[in-house]
Amino acid sequence: MLVNMLEAKSRLSSLVARNGALVAKIVKYVAPKVRPPGAWRDQVAYADDWDSSATNAEVAHLFLDTD
């Protein structure tokens, strides 16, 4: 639920409690850390022929074979 500051100030007790029991915890927003692109660079090895027609045919056979 989103409320503006004026509404939150005037209805704070009803926003965080229901029938006298705490139902919400108001905490400070912390933005997630932005991870730099390329974190896995040079850490993953793949074959030079990963996109060859033979490899594509083998993958298609593995997915489409009904044996």
Secondary structure, 3 states (H helix, E strand, C coil): CCCCHHHHHHCHHHHHEECCEECCCCCCCCCCCCCCCCCCCCCCCCCCCCCCHHHHHHHHHHHHCCC
